[in-house]
Amino acid sequence: MMESTINIHRFAGKTALVTGAGSGIGKATALKFVAEGANVILCDLSLERIRETEAEANAIRPDAALAFEMDIANEEQVKHAIQAGAEHFSGLDIVFANAGINGVLAPIDEIGFEDWQRTINTNLGGTFLTIKYALPFLKEHGGGSIVITSSINGNTTFASFGMSAYSTSKAGQVAFAKMAALELAQFKVRVNVICPGAISTNIDQSTEMNELVRNIAIPIEFPNGRQPLAGQSGSADNVADLVTFLSSPEAAHITGAQITIDGAESLLC
């Protein structure tokens, strides 16, 4: 699927930063960036996963990718990875702030404050740290593109019971993206935010579910599939196509946009 839309010169001479690049949306997007000419700074919490992505990327184009084990909620790790990667590739042009967790799913009166904070600090705080430390390099290059992965949860749908912390963090990302788009326009830095629906990834591995969630859930039935357009979850490649478009010259006049990619799933709720 990805081969049909590849333009090997699309990002020639550009460097992209991708967080959460060890799997799913992040990995698919990183590989697409490399296939279309970009060098890529790969960041992920899992060293094993990020090394696999690095090897696949460098098999596409030798020395095009550099991997860093990084927790986006850890300021020093974020700062080090971005600075070291940008110095290695002599700059930074594109940021895909994609990493995040589902966190703990629980009723509001059951979720622990530490669990709440971990989700907010990772998803929203990690996005802030990624952009904060990438900005000096984008400004130095006279502008660039930032794309943030949010979600339909907390923005267009509110039926993911037990996900109050996750949905709050995702709503915060949208507000942050729009504030940043205005603030950074003078520096020719574009900021857009994408809101995927159900996408086939491994983010559920970071999920802990409190059994009491079933007590607050309101049953919702989708007799013909959650996503009317496809009848099934979207793919990571679907999202990678959107991210690379928003990062490309074709999207030169798009900033502050909030784009839903969910096969019309959120229109059902």
C-alpha positions as CSV (number, residue, x, y, z in Angstrom):
1,M,0.0,0.0,0.0
2,M,2.7,2.5,1.0
3,E,4.7,1.9,-2.2
4,S,1.9,3.4,-4.4
5,T,2.2,6.9,-2.9
6,I,6.0,7.1,-2.6
7,N,7.9,10.0,-4.0
8,I,11.6,9.5,-3.3
9,H,12.4,13.2,-3.6
10,R,9.5,14.6,-1.6
11,F,11.6,15.2,1.6
12,A,15.1,15.2,0.1
13,G,17.4,17.2,2.3
14,K,14.9,17.3,5.2
15,T,15.2,15.8,8.7
16,A,12.2,14.6,10.6
17,L,11.7,13.7,14.3
18,V,9.2,10.9,15.1
19,T,8.3,10.0,18.6
20,G,6.7,6.6,19.3
21,A,8.5,5.4,16.2
22,G,8.9,1.9,17.5
23,S,5.6,0.6,16.3
24,G,2.2,1.5,14.8
25,I,1.6,5.0,13.4
26,G,5.0,6.2,14.4
27,K,6.9,3.4,12.7
28,A,4.8,3.5,9.5
29,T,5.3,7.3,9.3
30,A,9.0,7.1,10.0
31,L,9.5,4.5,7.2
32,K,7.5,6.6,4.8
33,F,9.6,9.7,5.6
34,V,12.8,7.7,4.9
35,A,11.4,6.2,1.7
36,E,10.5,9.7,0.5
37,G,14.0,11.1,1.1
38,A,14.1,12.4,4.7
39,N,16.6,11.6,7.4
40,V,14.7,10.6,10.5
41,I,15.4,10.9,14.3
42,L,13.6,7.9,15.8
43,C,12.4,8.0,19.5
44,D,10.6,5.4,21.5
45,L,10.3,4.1,25.0
46,S,11.3,0.6,23.9
47,L,14.9,0.2,22.9
48,E,14.2,-3.2,21.2
49,R,11.4,-1.7,19.1
50,I,13.2,1.4,18.1
51,R,16.3,-0.6,17.0
52,E,14.1,-2.7,14.8
53,T,12.6,0.5,13.1
54,E,16.1,1.9,12.7
55,A,17.3,-1.3,11.0
56,E,14.3,-1.2,8.6
57,A,14.7,2.4,7.9
58,N,18.4,2.1,7.1
59,A,17.7,-0.9,4.9
60,I,15.6,1.5,2.8
61,R,18.3,4.1,2.7
62,P,21.6,3.6,4.5
63,D,22.4,6.0,7.4
64,A,19.0,7.7,7.0
65,A,17.9,6.9,10.6
66,L,19.2,7.4,14.1
67,A,17.4,5.8,17.1
68,F,17.1,7.0,20.7
69,E,15.5,5.3,23.6
70,M,13.4,8.1,25.1
71,D,10.5,8.6,27.6
72,I,8.7,11.7,26.3
73,A,7.7,12.5,29.9
74,N,11.4,12.7,30.9
75,E,12.7,16.2,30.1
76,E,16.4,15.4,30.1
77,Q,15.9,12.4,27.7
78,V,13.8,14.5,25.4
79,K,16.3,17.3,25.3
80,H,19.2,15.0,24.7
81,A,17.6,13.0,21.9
82,I,16.4,16.0,20.0
83,Q,19.7,17.9,20.3
84,A,21.9,14.9,19.5
85,G,19.7,13.9,16.6
86,A,19.5,17.4,15.1
87,E,23.3,17.8,15.5
88,H,23.9,14.5,13.8
89,F,21.8,15.4,10.8
90,S,22.7,19.1,10.8
91,G,19.2,20.4,11.6
92,L,15.6,19.6,12.0
93,D,12.6,20.4,9.7
94,I,9.7,18.2,10.7
95,V,8.3,17.1,14.0
96,F,5.8,14.3,14.4
97,A,4.8,14.4,18.1
98,N,3.1,11.0,18.1
99,A,4.1,9.1,21.3
100,G,1.5,8.5,24.0
101,I,-0.3,6.0,26.3
102,N,-3.8,5.0,27.1
103,G,-2.9,4.8,30.7
104,V,-5.3,3.4,33.4
105,L,-8.9,3.0,32.5
106,A,-11.1,3.5,35.6
107,P,-14.1,5.4,36.9
108,I,-13.2,8.9,38.1
109,D,-13.6,8.1,41.7
110,E,-11.4,5.0,41.4
111,I,-8.5,6.3,39.3
112,G,-5.5,7.1,41.4
113,F,-4.1,10.6,41.2
114,E,-0.7,9.2,40.2
115,D,-2.2,7.3,37.4
116,W,-4.1,10.4,36.3
117,Q,-0.9,12.5,36.3
118,R,1.1,9.8,34.4
119,T,-1.4,9.9,31.5
120,I,-1.5,13.7,31.5
121,N,2.3,14.1,31.9
122,T,3.0,11.6,29.2
123,N,0.5,12.6,26.5
124,L,0.2,16.4,27.1
125,G,3.4,17.1,28.9
126,G,5.4,14.9,26.5
127,T,4.0,16.8,23.5
128,F,5.0,20.1,25.1
129,L,8.5,18.9,25.8
130,T,9.0,17.5,22.3
131,I,8.0,20.8,20.7
132,K,9.8,23.0,23.2
133,Y,13.2,21.4,22.5
134,A,12.6,21.0,18.8
135,L,11.6,24.6,18.2
136,P,15.1,26.2,18.3
137,F,16.2,23.9,15.4
138,L,13.0,24.6,13.4
139,K,13.5,28.3,13.8
140,E,17.1,28.1,12.9
141,H,16.1,26.4,9.6
142,G,13.6,29.2,8.9
143,G,10.5,27.2,9.7
144,G,9.1,23.8,9.4
145,S,6.2,21.5,10.2
146,I,4.8,20.1,13.4
147,V,2.1,17.4,13.5
148,I,0.6,16.2,16.8
149,T,-1.3,13.0,17.3
150,S,-4.4,13.6,19.3
151,S,-7.5,11.4,19.1
152,I,-11.2,11.6,18.4
153,N,-11.6,10.8,22.2
154,G,-12.0,14.0,24.1
155,N,-12.6,16.0,20.9
156,T,-15.5,14.5,18.9
157,T,-16.4,11.4,20.9
158,F,-16.8,10.9,24.6
159,A,-18.0,7.3,24.9
160,S,-14.7,5.6,25.8
161,F,-15.7,4.9,29.4
162,G,-13.0,5.0,32.0
163,M,-10.7,7.1,29.7
164,S,-11.3,10.5,31.4
165,A,-7.5,11.1,31.9
166,Y,-6.7,10.0,28.3
167,S,-9.5,12.1,26.8
168,T,-8.6,15.1,28.8
169,S,-5.0,14.9,27.6
170,K,-6.1,14.5,24.0
171,A,-8.4,17.5,24.2
172,G,-5.5,19.5,25.7
173,Q,-3.3,18.6,22.7
174,V,-5.8,20.1,20.3
175,A,-5.9,23.4,22.2
176,F,-2.1,23.4,22.5
177,A,-1.7,22.8,18.8
178,K,-4.0,25.7,17.9
179,M,-2.3,28.1,20.3
180,A,1.1,27.0,18.9
181,A,0.0,27.5,15.3
182,L,-0.8,31.2,16.0
183,E,2.3,31.8,18.1
184,L,4.7,30.1,15.7
185,A,3.3,31.4,12.4
186,Q,5.6,34.4,12.5
187,F,8.5,31.9,12.4
188,K,7.1,30.0,9.4
189,V,6.4,26.9,11.7
190,R,3.2,25.2,10.8
191,V,1.4,23.2,13.5
192,N,-1.5,20.8,12.8
193,V,-3.1,18.1,14.9
194,I,-4.6,14.8,13.7
195,C,-7.4,12.9,15.5
196,P,-7.4,9.2,14.6
197,G,-10.2,6.9,15.5
198,A,-9.6,3.2,15.9
199,I,-6.3,2.3,14.2
200,S,-4.6,-1.0,14.3
201,T,-1.6,-0.4,16.6
202,N,-0.2,-1.8,19.9
203,I,-1.1,1.2,22.1
204,D,-3.4,-1.1,24.0
205,Q,-0.3,-2.7,25.5
206,S,0.1,0.4,27.6
207,T,-3.5,0.1,29.0
208,E,-4.5,-1.0,32.4
209,M,-8.2,-1.5,32.9
210,N,-10.0,-1.3,36.3
211,E,-12.8,-4.0,36.4
212,L,-15.2,-1.3,37.7
213,V,-15.3,0.3,34.2
214,R,-18.0,-2.1,33.2
215,N,-20.2,-0.5,35.9
216,I,-20.1,3.0,34.3
217,A,-20.2,1.9,30.6
218,I,-23.3,2.7,28.6
219,P,-23.7,0.0,25.9
220,I,-23.2,1.1,22.4
221,E,-23.8,-1.2,19.5
222,F,-22.3,-0.8,16.0
223,P,-24.1,-3.5,14.0
224,N,-22.3,-2.8,10.8
225,G,-18.8,-2.0,12.1
226,R,-17.4,0.9,14.1
227,Q,-16.1,2.6,11.0
228,P,-18.7,3.1,8.2
229,L,-16.1,3.8,5.5
230,A,-14.2,0.5,5.9
231,G,-16.2,-1.5,8.4
232,Q,-13.0,-2.1,10.3
233,S,-10.2,-0.2,12.0
234,G,-7.9,2.0,9.9
235,S,-4.3,1.2,9.3
236,A,-1.1,2.9,10.4
237,D,-0.3,3.5,6.8
238,N,-3.5,5.5,6.4
239,V,-2.4,7.8,9.1
240,A,1.2,8.0,7.7
241,D,-0.2,9.2,4.4
242,L,-1.9,12.1,6.2
243,V,1.1,13.0,8.4
244,T,3.5,13.1,5.4
245,F,1.0,15.2,3.5
246,L,0.8,17.7,6.3
247,S,4.6,17.8,6.6
248,S,5.1,18.3,2.8
249,P,5.2,21.4,0.6
250,E,1.7,20.6,-0.6
251,A,0.4,21.6,2.8
252,A,2.4,24.9,2.9
253,H,-0.7,27.0,3.7
254,I,-2.2,24.6,6.3
255,T,-1.7,25.4,9.9
256,G,-3.9,25.2,13.0
257,A,-6.0,22.5,11.4
258,Q,-7.6,19.7,13.4
259,I,-8.1,16.7,11.1
260,T,-10.1,13.7,11.9
261,I,-9.1,10.4,10.4
262,D,-11.6,7.7,11.5
263,G,-13.7,6.4,8.6
264,A,-16.7,8.4,10.0
265,E,-16.5,6.5,13.3
266,S,-17.1,9.7,15.4
267,L,-20.2,10.6,13.4
268,L,-21.9,7.6,15.0
269,C,-21.5,8.7,18.6
